[in-house]
Amino acid sequence: MALDRENIGGWVAKLQGIADRFVEVEKRVSDPEVASDLELFKSLMVEHRRLRPMAEKARELGEFLSNWDEALEWVGSGDAEMKALGEAEMHKLAVLLEEGVEQAKWMLLPHDDADDRDAILEVRAGTGGDEAALFAGDLVRMYVKHAEEKGWRHEWVSASEGTVGGFKEAVVRLEGDGVFGWLKFERGVHRVQRVPETESQGRVHTSAATVAVLPVAREVDVELNLTDVRKDTFRASGAGGQHVNKTESAVRLTHVPTGTVVECQDGRSQHQNYDRALEVLRSRLYDAAREAAEAERAAERKSQVSTGDRSAKIRTYNFPQGRVTDHRIGLTLHALPAVLGGDLSPVIEALHVADRAERLKNL
């Protein structure tokens, strides 16, 4: 039975190194001193969840290899019955080992620590006037419904309503396991093709909205000198006009060196809005630094899924045909109502599969 025992053993050894780290992390999370440090404990628990599947795969493949070696001894035992049993066992194990190694390769792809973080979702109306604002509203509702399906928490940061509804701009914080890693490929220009409600001739119009997904930054990620940040206050209207604040509780922060402007108005106090705006500002600066680093690597590896270009048209929502098309991977689903209703998983999973397959070529 043909099997590259040495090659498979090499992959198992790589996984075993991670399994050893998993055991170490498991010991640390049960340490009372670690449990008293909330940030460290949270970080270790995230790592624990991420490493567990790899540790389990290492154990499984190790058992398969051990069984393979035992079956090989049966084949060489000289007993006809044992030889037949050994060959049958080796055939079954060869399939399991080859499948397991392919899964291991995916698991061993370089991990971006930002993937484990919460995310800030920003949706802005683009070309198309009032229709673009209505479409931006559709996208925000789609992502909020998807977040609810995933069991994530969402919190409004700021929102600016369109003239006839929807949003000119909306910013929402999403909190849950691996939010940024899951949503990071949503970034780019989303187009809609449909007959606007205001169109009397029944003509199909194309409008657009831009989506940005930022990993939430910690204070240690960005050197932010508060003397470089100008703070202004104004009266808040709340997300989507849900409430009106008669005091100047809304906060606008301007990072003078870069011209980055952040507003937060949905908190019930100026202090809450300031803290949230500062977090968004750090996240934007952190994201800009990540983009610059990614641009340097782009010459080495072009990714069709993660372009890093916010102006790239990534997806079209076509109402007359009831379809959603992701242009990066050529995926078309005739399930427009379901997707806009929050059922984004088939699209996002396909994007992740395409990205991992591409990165495997360079592993």
C-alpha positions as a Markdown table, in Angstrom:
| # | Residue | x | y | z |
|---|---|---|---|---|
| 1 | Met | 0.0 | 0.0 | 0.0 |
| 2 | Ala | 1.6 | 3.3 | -1.2 |
| 3 | Leu | 1.9 | 5.9 | 1.5 |
| 4 | Asp | 4.4 | 8.6 | 2.1 |
| 5 | Arg | 5.0 | 7.7 | 5.8 |
| 6 | Glu | 7.8 | 10.3 | 6.2 |
| 7 | Asn | 5.8 | 13.2 | 4.8 |
| 8 | Ile | 2.7 | 12.4 | 6.8 |
| 9 | Gly | 4.9 | 12.0 | 9.9 |
| 10 | Gly | 6.3 | 15.5 | 9.3 |
| 11 | Trp | 2.8 | 17.0 | 9.2 |
| 12 | Val | 1.8 | 15.1 | 12.4 |
| 13 | Ala | 5.0 | 16.4 | 14.1 |
| 14 | Lys | 4.0 | 20.0 | 13.2 |
| 15 | Leu | 0.6 | 19.5 | 14.7 |
| 16 | Gln | 2.1 | 17.9 | 17.7 |
| 17 | Gly | 4.1 | 21.0 | 18.4 |
| 18 | Ile | 0.8 | 22.9 | 18.5 |
| 19 | Ala | -0.8 | 20.2 | 20.6 |
| 20 | Asp | 2.0 | 20.7 | 23.2 |
| 21 | Arg | 1.3 | 24.4 | 23.2 |
| 22 | Phe | -2.4 | 23.6 | 23.8 |
| 23 | Val | -1.5 | 21.5 | 26.8 |
| 24 | Glu | 0.5 | 24.4 | 28.2 |
| 25 | Val | -2.4 | 26.9 | 27.6 |
| 26 | Glu | -4.8 | 24.5 | 29.2 |
| 27 | Lys | -2.7 | 24.4 | 32.4 |
| 28 | Arg | -2.3 | 28.2 | 32.4 |
| 29 | Val | -6.1 | 28.9 | 32.2 |
| 30 | Ser | -6.7 | 26.8 | 35.3 |
| 31 | Asp | -4.0 | 28.8 | 37.2 |
| 32 | Pro | -5.8 | 31.0 | 39.8 |
| 33 | Glu | -3.2 | 33.8 | 39.2 |
| 34 | Val | -4.0 | 33.8 | 35.5 |
| 35 | Ala | -7.7 | 33.8 | 36.2 |
| 36 | Ser | -7.3 | 37.0 | 38.2 |
| 37 | Asp | -5.9 | 38.8 | 35.2 |
| 38 | Leu | -9.0 | 39.3 | 33.0 |
| 39 | Glu | -7.2 | 40.4 | 29.8 |
| 40 | Leu | -4.6 | 37.6 | 30.0 |
| 41 | Phe | -7.3 | 35.0 | 30.8 |
| 42 | Lys | -9.5 | 36.2 | 27.9 |
| 43 | Ser | -6.5 | 36.0 | 25.5 |
| 44 | Leu | -5.6 | 32.5 | 26.6 |
| 45 | Met | -9.1 | 31.3 | 26.3 |
| 46 | Val | -9.2 | 32.6 | 22.7 |
| 47 | Glu | -6.0 | 30.7 | 22.0 |
| 48 | His | -7.3 | 27.6 | 23.8 |
| 49 | Arg | -10.4 | 27.5 | 21.5 |
| 50 | Arg | -8.3 | 28.0 | 18.4 |
| 51 | Leu | -5.7 | 25.3 | 19.3 |
| 52 | Arg | -8.1 | 22.7 | 20.5 |
| 53 | Pro | -9.1 | 21.4 | 16.9 |
| 54 | Met | -5.4 | 21.1 | 16.0 |
| 55 | Ala | -4.6 | 19.2 | 19.2 |
| 56 | Glu | -7.4 | 16.8 | 18.5 |
| 57 | Lys | -6.3 | 16.3 | 14.9 |
| 58 | Ala | -2.7 | 15.7 | 16.1 |
| 59 | Arg | -4.0 | 12.9 | 18.5 |
| 60 | Glu | -6.2 | 11.4 | 15.8 |
| 61 | Leu | -3.4 | 11.3 | 13.1 |
| 62 | Gly | -1.0 | 10.0 | 15.7 |
| 63 | Glu | -3.3 | 7.1 | 16.4 |
| 64 | Phe | -3.8 | 6.4 | 12.7 |
| 65 | Leu | 0.0 | 6.3 | 12.2 |
| 66 | Ser | 0.4 | 3.9 | 15.1 |
| 67 | Asn | -2.3 | 1.7 | 13.7 |
| 68 | Trp | -0.6 | 1.8 | 10.2 |
| 69 | Asp | 2.7 | 0.6 | 11.7 |
| 70 | Glu | 0.9 | -2.2 | 13.5 |
| 71 | Ala | -0.9 | -3.2 | 10.3 |
| 72 | Leu | 2.4 | -3.2 | 8.4 |
| 73 | Glu | 3.8 | -5.7 | 10.9 |
| 74 | Trp | 0.7 | -8.0 | 10.3 |
| 75 | Val | 1.4 | -7.9 | 6.6 |
| 76 | Gly | 5.0 | -9.0 | 7.2 |
| 77 | Ser | 4.2 | -11.6 | 9.7 |
| 78 | Gly | 4.1 | -14.5 | 7.2 |
| 79 | Asp | 0.6 | -15.5 | 8.3 |
| 80 | Ala | -1.8 | -15.3 | 5.3 |
| 81 | Glu | -4.8 | -14.4 | 7.4 |
| 82 | Met | -2.9 | -11.7 | 9.3 |
| 83 | Lys | -1.5 | -10.4 | 6.0 |
| 84 | Ala | -5.0 | -10.0 | 4.5 |
| 85 | Leu | -6.3 | -8.2 | 7.6 |
| 86 | Gly | -3.2 | -5.9 | 7.6 |
| 87 | Glu | -3.7 | -5.0 | 3.9 |
| 88 | Ala | -7.4 | -4.2 | 4.4 |
| 89 | Glu | -6.5 | -2.1 | 7.5 |
| 90 | Met | -3.7 | -0.2 | 5.7 |
| 91 | His | -6.1 | 0.6 | 2.8 |
| 92 | Lys | -8.6 | 2.1 | 5.1 |
| 93 | Leu | -5.9 | 4.0 | 7.1 |
| 94 | Ala | -4.3 | 5.4 | 3.9 |
| 95 | Val | -7.5 | 7.1 | 3.0 |
| 96 | Leu | -8.0 | 8.5 | 6.6 |
| 97 | Leu | -4.4 | 9.7 | 6.8 |
| 98 | Glu | -4.5 | 11.5 | 3.4 |
| 99 | Glu | -7.7 | 13.2 | 4.3 |
| 100 | Gly | -6.4 | 14.1 | 7.7 |
| 101 | Val | -3.2 | 15.6 | 6.4 |
| 102 | Glu | -5.2 | 17.8 | 3.9 |
| 103 | Gln | -7.2 | 19.0 | 6.9 |
| 104 | Ala | -4.0 | 19.6 | 8.9 |
| 105 | Lys | -2.6 | 21.7 | 6.1 |
| 106 | Trp | -5.6 | 24.0 | 6.3 |
| 107 | Met | -5.2 | 24.2 | 10.1 |
| 108 | Leu | -1.5 | 25.0 | 9.9 |
| 109 | Leu | -2.0 | 28.1 | 7.7 |
| 110 | Pro | -0.5 | 31.2 | 9.3 |
| 111 | His | -3.0 | 32.7 | 11.8 |
| 112 | Asp | -3.7 | 36.4 | 12.0 |
| 113 | Asp | -4.3 | 37.3 | 15.6 |
| 114 | Ala | -6.6 | 40.1 | 14.5 |
| 115 | Asp | -9.0 | 37.4 | 13.3 |
| 116 | Asp | -9.9 | 36.6 | 16.9 |
| 117 | Arg | -11.0 | 40.2 | 17.6 |
| 118 | Asp | -14.3 | 42.0 | 17.7 |
| 119 | Ala | -15.0 | 44.2 | 14.7 |
| 120 | Ile | -16.3 | 47.7 | 13.7 |
| 121 | Leu | -18.5 | 47.7 | 10.7 |
| 122 | Glu | -18.8 | 50.9 | 8.7 |
| 123 | Val | -21.3 | 51.2 | 5.8 |
| 124 | Arg | -21.4 | 54.3 | 3.7 |
| 125 | Ala | -23.8 | 55.2 | 0.8 |
| 126 | Gly | -21.9 | 55.6 | -2.5 |
| 127 | Thr | -23.0 | 56.6 | -6.0 |
| 128 | Gly | -26.8 | 56.6 | -6.5 |
| 129 | Gly | -28.1 | 59.4 | -4.2 |
| 130 | Asp | -31.2 | 58.5 | -2.2 |
| 131 | Glu | -31.2 | 54.9 | -3.6 |
| 132 | Ala | -27.6 | 54.4 | -2.4 |
| 133 | Ala | -28.7 | 55.4 | 1.1 |
| 134 | Leu | -31.6 | 53.0 | 1.0 |
| 135 | Phe | -29.2 | 50.3 | -0.1 |
| 136 | Ala | -26.8 | 51.1 | 2.7 |
| 137 | Gly | -29.7 | 50.6 | 5.1 |
| 138 | Asp | -30.4 | 47.2 | 3.5 |
| 139 | Leu | -26.8 | 46.2 | 4.0 |
| 140 | Val | -26.7 | 47.4 | 7.7 |
| 141 | Arg | -29.9 | 45.4 | 8.4 |
| 142 | Met | -28.4 | 42.4 | 6.6 |
| 143 | Tyr | -25.2 | 42.4 | 8.8 |
| 144 | Val | -27.2 | 43.1 | 12.0 |
| 145 | Lys | -29.4 | 40.1 | 11.3 |
| 146 | His | -26.4 | 38.0 | 10.4 |
| 147 | Ala | -24.8 | 39.0 | 13.7 |
| 148 | Glu | -27.9 | 38.0 | 15.6 |
| 149 | Glu | -27.9 | 34.6 | 13.8 |
| 150 | Lys | -24.3 | 34.1 | 14.9 |
| 151 | Gly | -25.1 | 35.0 | 18.5 |
| 152 | Trp | -23.0 | 38.2 | 18.4 |
| 153 | Arg | -23.7 | 41.4 | 20.3 |
| 154 | His | -24.1 | 44.5 | 18.2 |
| 155 | Glu | -23.9 | 48.1 | 19.5 |
| 156 | Trp | -24.5 | 51.3 | 17.4 |
| 157 | Val | -21.7 | 53.8 | 17.4 |
| 158 | Ser | -23.2 | 56.4 | 15.0 |
| 159 | Ala | -25.6 | 56.7 | 12.2 |
| 160 | Ser | -26.6 | 59.4 | 9.7 |
| 161 | Glu | -30.0 | 58.9 | 8.1 |
| 162 | Gly | -30.6 | 59.3 | 4.4 |
| 163 | Thr | -33.1 | 61.9 | 3.1 |
| 164 | Val | -35.8 | 59.3 | 2.3 |
| 165 | Gly | -34.6 | 56.5 | 4.7 |
| 166 | Gly | -31.6 | 54.2 | 4.9 |
| 167 | Phe | -28.2 | 55.6 | 5.9 |
| 168 | Lys | -25.7 | 58.0 | 4.5 |
| 169 | Glu | -23.3 | 56.4 | 7.0 |
| 170 | Ala | -23.7 | 53.8 | 9.8 |
| 171 | Val | -21.1 | 52.5 | 12.2 |
| 172 | Val | -21.8 | 49.4 | 14.3 |
| 173 | Arg | -19.6 | 47.5 | 16.8 |
| 174 | Leu | -19.9 | 43.7 | 16.6 |
| 175 | Glu | -18.7 | 41.5 | 19.5 |
| 176 | Gly | -18.3 | 37.8 | 19.5 |
| 177 | Asp | -15.9 | 34.9 | 18.8 |
| 178 | Gly | -13.8 | 35.6 | 15.7 |
| 179 | Val | -16.0 | 38.4 | 14.3 |
| 180 | Phe | -13.3 | 40.2 | 12.4 |
| 181 | Gly | -11.9 | 37.0 | 10.9 |
| 182 | Trp | -15.3 | 35.9 | 9.7 |
| 183 | Leu | -16.3 | 39.2 | 8.2 |
| 184 | Lys | -13.0 | 40.6 | 6.9 |
| 185 | Phe | -13.7 | 39.7 | 3.3 |
| 186 | Glu | -16.9 | 41.8 | 3.2 |
| 187 | Arg | -14.8 | 44.9 | 2.7 |
| 188 | Gly | -15.2 | 46.8 | -0.5 |
| 189 | Val | -17.9 | 48.2 | -2.8 |
| 190 | His | -21.3 | 46.5 | -2.9 |
| 191 | Arg | -23.6 | 47.2 | -5.8 |
| 192 | Val | -27.4 | 46.9 | -6.1 |
| 193 | Gln | -29.3 | 46.7 | -9.4 |
| 194 | Arg | -33.1 | 47.3 | -8.9 |
| 195 | Val | -36.0 | 49.7 | -9.8 |
| 196 | Pro | -36.0 | 52.4 | -7.2 |
| 197 | Glu | -39.3 | 53.2 | -5.5 |
| 198 | Thr | -39.1 | 56.7 | -6.8 |
| 199 | Glu | -38.6 | 55.5 | -10.5 |
| 200 | Ser | -41.9 | 56.0 | -12.4 |
| 201 | Gln | -40.5 | 54.5 | -15.7 |
| 202 | Gly | -39.6 | 51.1 | -14.1 |
| 203 | Arg | -36.0 | 51.4 | -15.2 |
| 204 | Val | -33.3 | 49.4 | -13.3 |
| 205 | His | -30.7 | 51.6 | -11.6 |
| 206 | Thr | -27.3 | 50.7 | -10.3 |
| 207 | Ser | -26.3 | 52.2 | -6.9 |
| 208 | Ala | -23.5 | 51.4 | -4.5 |
| 209 | Ala | -22.4 | 51.4 | -0.9 |
| 210 | Thr | -19.0 | 50.9 | 0.6 |
| 211 | Val | -18.4 | 48.5 | 3.5 |
| 212 | Ala | -15.4 | 48.6 | 5.8 |
| 213 | Val | -14.7 | 46.0 | 8.5 |
| 214 | Leu | -12.0 | 47.0 | 11.1 |
| 215 | Pro | -10.5 | 44.8 | 13.8 |
| 216 | Val | -11.0 | 46.5 | 17.2 |
| 217 | Ala | -7.7 | 47.9 | 18.4 |
| 218 | Arg | -6.3 | 47.8 | 21.9 |
| 219 | Glu | -4.4 | 50.7 | 23.4 |
| 220 | Val | -1.1 | 48.8 | 23.0 |
| 221 | Asp | -1.7 | 48.4 | 19.3 |
| 222 | Val | -1.5 | 52.1 | 18.4 |
| 223 | Glu | 0.6 | 54.9 | 19.8 |
| 224 | Leu | -2.0 | 57.6 | 20.1 |
| 225 | Asn | -0.9 | 60.9 | 21.5 |
| 226 | Leu | -4.1 | 62.5 | 22.9 |
| 227 | Thr | -2.6 | 65.9 | 22.3 |
| 228 | Asp | -3.0 | 65.1 | 18.6 |
| 229 | Val | -6.7 | 64.5 | 19.0 |
| 230 | Arg | -9.2 | 67.4 | 18.8 |
| 231 | Lys | -12.5 | 66.8 | 20.6 |
| 232 | Asp | -15.8 | 68.5 | 19.6 |
| 233 | Thr | -19.3 | 67.8 | 21.0 |
| 234 | Phe | -22.7 | 68.2 | 19.5 |
| 235 | Arg | -26.3 | 67.0 | 20.1 |
| 236 | Ala | -27.0 | 63.4 | 19.4 |
| 237 | Ser | -29.9 | 62.1 | 17.4 |
| 238 | Gly | -29.2 | 58.4 | 18.0 |
| 239 | Ala | -28.9 | 55.6 | 15.6 |
| 240 | Gly | -31.6 | 56.0 | 13.0 |
| 241 | Gly | -33.3 | 58.8 | 15.0 |
| 242 | Gln | -34.3 | 56.5 | 17.8 |
| 243 | His | -33.9 | 59.1 | 20.4 |
| 244 | Val | -33.0 | 62.8 | 20.6 |
| 245 | Asn | -30.6 | 64.0 | 23.2 |
| 246 | Lys | -31.0 | 67.6 | 24.3 |
| 247 | Thr | -27.5 | 67.9 | 25.7 |
| 248 | Glu | -24.3 | 67.8 | 23.7 |
| 249 | Ser | -23.4 | 64.2 | 24.5 |
| 250 | Ala | -22.3 | 63.3 | 21.0 |
| 251 | Val | -18.5 | 63.4 | 20.4 |
| 252 | Arg | -16.5 | 64.1 | 17.3 |
| 253 | Leu | -12.7 | 63.3 | 17.4 |
| 254 | Thr | -10.3 | 64.5 | 14.8 |
| 255 | His | -6.8 | 63.0 | 14.6 |
| 256 | Val | -4.9 | 66.0 | 13.4 |
| 257 | Pro | -1.8 | 64.3 | 11.9 |
| 258 | Thr | -3.9 | 62.1 | 9.6 |
| 259 | Gly | -7.2 | 64.0 | 9.3 |
| 260 | Thr | -9.1 | 61.0 | 10.5 |
| 261 | Val | -12.5 | 62.0 | 11.9 |
| 262 | Val | -14.7 | 59.8 | 14.1 |
| 263 | Glu | -18.1 | 60.5 | 15.5 |
| 264 | Cys | -20.0 | 58.6 | 18.2 |
| 265 | Gln | -23.5 | 59.6 | 19.3 |
| 266 | Asp | -25.4 | 56.5 | 20.5 |
| 267 | Gly | -24.1 | 56.3 | 24.0 |
| 268 | Arg | -26.2 | 57.9 | 26.8 |
| 269 | Ser | -23.4 | 60.1 | 28.0 |
| 270 | Gln | -20.6 | 62.2 | 26.6 |
| 271 | His | -18.1 | 60.0 | 28.5 |
| 272 | Gln | -19.5 | 56.8 | 26.9 |
| 273 | Asn | -19.4 | 58.4 | 23.4 |
| 274 | Tyr | -15.8 | 59.6 | 24.0 |
| 275 | Asp | -14.6 | 56.2 | 25.0 |
| 276 | Arg | -16.3 | 54.5 | 22.0 |
| 277 | Ala | -15.1 | 57.2 | 19.6 |
| 278 | Leu | -11.5 | 56.8 | 20.9 |
| 279 | Glu | -11.8 | 53.0 | 20.3 |
| 280 | Val | -13.0 | 53.5 | 16.7 |
| 281 | Leu | -10.2 | 56.0 | 16.1 |
| 282 | Arg | -7.6 | 53.6 | 17.3 |
| 283 | Ser | -9.1 | 50.9 | 15.2 |
| 284 | Arg | -9.0 | 53.0 | 12.1 |
| 285 | Leu | -5.4 | 53.9 | 12.7 |
| 286 | Tyr | -4.6 | 50.3 | 13.4 |
| 287 | Asp | -6.3 | 49.2 | 10.2 |
| 288 | Ala | -4.4 | 51.8 | 8.2 |
| 289 | Ala | -1.1 | 50.4 | 9.5 |
| 290 | Arg | -2.3 | 46.8 | 8.7 |
| 291 | Glu | -3.2 | 48.0 | 5.2 |
| 292 | Ala | 0.2 | 49.5 | 4.7 |
| 293 | Ala | 1.9 | 46.2 | 5.8 |
| 294 | Glu | -0.4 | 44.2 | 3.5 |
| 295 | Ala | 0.5 | 46.5 | 0.6 |
| 296 | Glu | 4.2 | 45.6 | 1.1 |
| 297 | Arg | 3.4 | 41.9 | 1.0 |
| 298 | Ala | 1.1 | 42.3 | -2.0 |
| 299 | Ala | 4.0 | 42.0 | -4.5 |
| 300 | Glu | 4.8 | 38.6 | -3.1 |
| 301 | Arg | 1.2 | 37.3 | -3.0 |
| 302 | Lys | -1.9 | 38.7 | -4.8 |
| 303 | Ser | -5.1 | 37.6 | -3.2 |
| 304 | Gln | -8.3 | 37.6 | -5.3 |
| 305 | Val | -10.4 | 37.4 | -2.1 |
| 306 | Ser | -8.7 | 40.1 | 0.1 |
| 307 | Thr | -7.8 | 42.9 | -2.3 |
| 308 | Gly | -7.2 | 45.5 | 0.4 |
| 309 | Asp | -8.7 | 47.9 | -2.0 |
| 310 | Arg | -11.8 | 49.7 | -0.6 |
| 311 | Ser | -12.8 | 50.9 | -4.1 |
| 312 | Ala | -12.9 | 47.3 | -5.5 |
| 313 | Lys | -16.4 | 46.2 | -6.6 |
| 314 | Ile | -16.8 | 42.9 | -4.8 |
| 315 | Arg | -20.5 | 42.0 | -4.9 |
| 316 | Thr | -23.7 | 42.7 | -6.9 |
| 317 | Tyr | -27.2 | 42.3 | -5.5 |
| 318 | Asn | -29.5 | 42.0 | -8.6 |
| 319 | Phe | -33.2 | 42.3 | -7.8 |
| 320 | Pro | -34.7 | 41.6 | -11.2 |
| 321 | Gln | -32.9 | 38.3 | -11.4 |
| 322 | Gly | -33.1 | 37.6 | -7.6 |
| 323 | Arg | -29.3 | 36.8 | -7.5 |
| 324 | Val | -26.2 | 37.7 | -5.5 |
| 325 | Thr | -22.9 | 37.5 | -7.3 |
| 326 | Asp | -19.5 | 37.7 | -5.6 |
| 327 | His | -17.1 | 38.8 | -8.4 |
| 328 | Arg | -13.9 | 37.8 | -6.7 |
| 329 | Ile | -14.7 | 34.0 | -6.8 |
| 330 | Gly | -17.3 | 34.0 | -9.5 |
| 331 | Leu | -20.0 | 32.8 | -7.1 |
| 332 | Thr | -23.7 | 33.4 | -8.0 |
| 333 | Leu | -26.5 | 32.5 | -5.7 |
| 334 | His | -30.2 | 32.9 | -6.7 |
| 335 | Ala | -31.1 | 33.6 | -3.1 |
| 336 | Leu | -31.3 | 37.3 | -2.8 |
| 337 | Pro | -34.0 | 37.6 | -0.2 |
| 338 | Ala | -32.3 | 35.0 | 2.1 |
| 339 | Val | -28.9 | 36.8 | 1.8 |
| 340 | Leu | -30.3 | 40.2 | 2.5 |
| 341 | Gly | -32.2 | 38.6 | 5.4 |
| 342 | Gly | -28.9 | 37.8 | 7.1 |
| 343 | Asp | -28.1 | 34.3 | 5.6 |
| 344 | Leu | -24.6 | 35.3 | 4.6 |
| 345 | Ser | -22.9 | 32.1 | 5.6 |
| 346 | Pro | -22.9 | 30.4 | 2.2 |
| 347 | Val | -21.1 | 33.4 | 0.6 |
| 348 | Ile | -18.7 | 34.0 | 3.4 |
| 349 | Glu | -17.7 | 30.3 | 3.7 |
| 350 | Ala | -17.0 | 30.1 | 0.0 |
| 351 | Leu | -14.7 | 33.2 | 0.3 |
| 352 | His | -12.8 | 31.6 | 3.2 |
| 353 | Val | -12.4 | 28.3 | 1.3 |
| 354 | Ala | -11.1 | 30.2 | -1.8 |
| 355 | Asp | -8.7 | 32.2 | 0.4 |
| 356 | Arg | -7.3 | 29.1 | 2.2 |
| 357 | Ala | -6.9 | 27.2 | -1.1 |
| 358 | Glu | -4.9 | 30.1 | -2.4 |
| 359 | Arg | -2.7 | 30.3 | 0.6 |
| 360 | Leu | -2.1 | 26.6 | 0.6 |
| 361 | Lys | -0.2 | 27.0 | -2.6 |
| 362 | Asn | 2.4 | 29.0 | -0.7 |
| 363 | Leu | 2.5 | 26.9 | 2.4 |
